[in-house]
Amino acid sequence: MDRAEFLEVVKDAYSAYYTILPAEEEESGLPLAFRAEYNVRDEQYFFVKSANIWKNEKHEYCYVFSAPAFDAALARECIDFSLREMLPKVKPHKEHQYTNCKVVLIADSLNEETVKTVKKAKFSKSYGPLSTHGYTELLTAAVDLGERKAHANRVGYDLEKFFGKLFALRSEETQGNGK
């Protein structure tokens, strides 16, 4: 599967719920393809809006990197860059549920060391006493287009399912078009 084509599929899938932001030319030199931001505020009220029962906010910042291959050091750099950029955006308060950082590495092929680095990546932080002002977690995934497989850390296990569905959908589309 072509990486540029798969990136467009991923961007299209994320655009349903996320705001897609193009990658800017940066001094970091990392292969950032695009950013995606998800911000939602939910609330429940009793008859009138001034009679609030509860409110909460959820935020997610996704960084999608694309390269022919990632070594463990480059994967770690991408993860660290994403956390450094995302953490200042966290604004904990009593209605804040979570602000998560999602890092996705898309490559034509991945080596075992890179997969281990992605699977072992973790970060978590609670705000306020007993997380009353929310929390932050790091979700990481590495997508191997050659093997058509995704690898994720413990918190990002849903990313493996998500990319598995994208691979299946892409297979159905190509078979349906007679390719």
C-alpha positions as CSV (number, residue, x, y, z in Angstrom):
1,M,0.0,0.0,0.0
2,D,1.3,3.4,-0.9
3,R,2.1,5.6,2.2
4,A,0.9,8.9,0.7
5,E,-2.4,7.2,-0.3
6,F,-2.8,5.7,3.2
7,L,-2.1,9.1,4.8
8,E,-5.0,10.5,2.8
9,V,-7.2,7.7,4.1
10,V,-6.2,8.4,7.6
11,K,-6.7,12.1,7.3
12,D,-10.1,11.5,5.8
13,A,-11.0,9.2,8.7
14,Y,-9.9,11.7,11.3
15,S,-11.6,14.6,9.6
16,A,-15.0,13.2,10.7
17,Y,-14.4,14.2,14.3
18,Y,-11.1,16.1,14.4
19,T,-10.0,19.5,13.1
20,I,-7.1,18.7,10.7
21,L,-4.2,21.1,10.8
22,P,-1.5,20.8,8.1
23,A,2.1,20.3,9.2
24,E,4.1,23.5,9.4
25,E,7.7,23.8,8.4
26,E,9.5,23.3,11.6
27,E,13.0,23.5,12.9
28,S,12.6,20.1,14.6
29,G,13.2,18.2,11.3
30,L,10.7,15.5,12.2
31,P,8.5,13.9,9.5
32,L,5.2,15.3,10.8
33,A,2.5,14.8,8.2
34,F,-0.4,16.5,10.0
35,R,-2.0,17.3,13.3
36,A,-5.5,16.7,14.3
37,E,-7.4,18.2,17.3
38,Y,-10.5,17.0,19.0
39,N,-12.3,19.3,21.4
40,V,-15.7,18.7,22.9
41,R,-17.7,20.1,25.7
42,D,-20.8,18.2,27.0
43,E,-23.3,19.3,29.5
44,Q,-26.6,18.1,31.0
45,Y,-29.2,20.5,32.4
46,F,-32.6,20.3,34.0
47,F,-35.2,22.1,31.9
48,V,-33.3,25.3,31.6
49,K,-29.6,25.8,30.8
50,S,-29.0,27.7,34.0
51,A,-29.9,24.5,36.0
52,N,-26.8,22.5,35.1
53,I,-26.5,19.0,36.4
54,W,-23.0,18.4,35.0
55,K,-20.4,19.6,32.4
56,N,-17.2,18.1,31.1
57,E,-14.6,18.8,28.5
58,K,-12.5,16.4,26.5
59,H,-9.5,17.2,24.3
60,E,-7.3,15.1,22.2
61,Y,-4.3,16.2,20.2
62,C,-3.1,13.8,17.5
63,Y,0.3,13.9,15.7
64,V,0.7,11.8,12.6
65,F,4.2,11.2,11.4
66,S,5.1,9.6,8.1
67,A,8.5,8.2,6.9
68,P,9.8,5.2,4.9
69,A,11.1,3.8,8.2
70,F,11.4,4.8,11.8
71,D,14.3,3.7,14.1
72,A,13.8,3.6,17.8
73,A,15.5,7.0,18.3
74,L,13.4,8.8,15.7
75,A,10.2,7.2,17.2
76,R,11.2,8.5,20.7
77,E,11.9,11.9,19.2
78,C,8.5,12.1,17.6
79,I,6.8,11.0,20.9
80,D,8.8,13.5,23.0
81,F,8.1,16.3,20.5
82,S,4.4,15.6,20.6
83,L,4.2,15.6,24.4
84,R,6.3,18.9,24.6
85,E,3.9,20.6,22.1
86,M,0.7,19.2,23.7
87,L,1.3,19.6,27.4
88,P,1.1,23.5,27.4
89,K,-2.4,23.2,25.9
90,V,-3.7,21.3,28.9
91,K,-5.9,23.6,31.0
92,P,-7.1,21.6,34.1
93,H,-10.3,22.8,35.9
94,K,-13.2,21.1,37.6
95,E,-15.0,20.4,34.3
96,H,-11.9,19.0,32.5
97,Q,-12.2,15.3,32.0
98,Y,-9.1,14.6,29.9
99,T,-6.6,15.9,27.4
100,N,-4.8,13.1,25.6
101,C,-1.8,13.1,23.3
102,K,-2.0,10.6,20.4
103,V,1.1,9.8,18.4
104,V,0.8,7.8,15.2
105,L,3.9,6.7,13.2
106,I,3.2,5.5,9.6
107,A,6.0,3.7,7.9
108,D,6.6,1.4,4.9
109,S,8.3,-1.0,7.3
110,L,9.2,-1.1,11.0
111,N,11.9,-2.9,12.9
112,E,11.4,-4.8,16.1
113,E,13.2,-2.2,18.2
114,T,10.9,0.6,17.0
115,V,7.8,-1.5,17.7
116,K,9.1,-2.1,21.3
117,T,9.7,1.6,21.8
118,V,6.2,2.4,20.7
119,K,4.6,-0.3,22.8
120,K,6.6,0.7,25.9
121,A,5.9,4.5,25.6
122,K,3.9,5.8,28.4
123,F,2.9,9.1,30.1
124,S,0.2,9.8,32.4
125,K,-0.6,12.8,34.7
126,S,-3.5,13.5,37.0
127,Y,-4.7,17.0,37.8
128,G,-6.1,18.1,41.1
129,P,-6.7,15.8,44.2
130,L,-7.9,12.4,43.1
131,S,-7.9,13.5,39.4
132,T,-10.8,15.9,40.1
133,H,-9.5,18.2,37.4
134,G,-8.9,15.5,34.8
135,Y,-6.0,13.6,33.5
136,T,-3.6,13.2,30.5
137,E,-2.4,10.0,28.9
138,L,-0.2,9.2,25.9
139,L,-1.6,6.9,23.2
140,T,1.0,5.7,20.7
141,A,0.7,3.6,17.5
142,A,3.1,2.5,14.8
143,V,1.6,1.4,11.5
144,D,3.6,-1.0,9.3
145,L,2.2,-0.7,5.8
146,G,4.4,-3.6,4.5
147,E,2.8,-6.0,7.0
148,R,-0.5,-4.2,7.1
149,K,-0.3,-4.2,10.9
150,A,-0.6,-1.6,13.7
151,H,1.2,-1.8,17.0
152,A,0.2,0.3,20.0
153,N,1.0,0.9,23.6
154,R,-1.4,-0.4,26.4
155,V,-3.4,2.8,26.5
156,G,-3.7,3.1,22.7
157,Y,-5.0,-0.5,22.1
158,D,-8.0,1.0,20.3
159,L,-5.7,2.4,17.7
160,E,-4.7,-1.2,16.6
161,K,-8.4,-1.9,16.0
162,F,-8.9,1.5,14.2
163,F,-6.0,0.9,11.8
164,G,-7.1,-2.8,11.3
165,K,-10.5,-1.5,10.1
166,L,-8.8,1.0,7.8
167,F,-6.7,-1.8,6.3
168,A,-9.8,-3.9,5.8
169,L,-11.8,-1.0,4.3
170,R,-8.9,-0.2,1.9
171,S,-8.7,-3.9,0.8
172,E,-12.5,-3.9,0.1
173,E,-12.2,-0.7,-1.9
174,T,-9.3,-2.0,-4.1
175,Q,-11.0,-5.4,-4.6
176,G,-14.3,-3.6,-5.5
177,N,-12.5,-1.5,-8.1
178,G,-11.0,-4.6,-9.8
179,K,-7.4,-3.6,-8.8
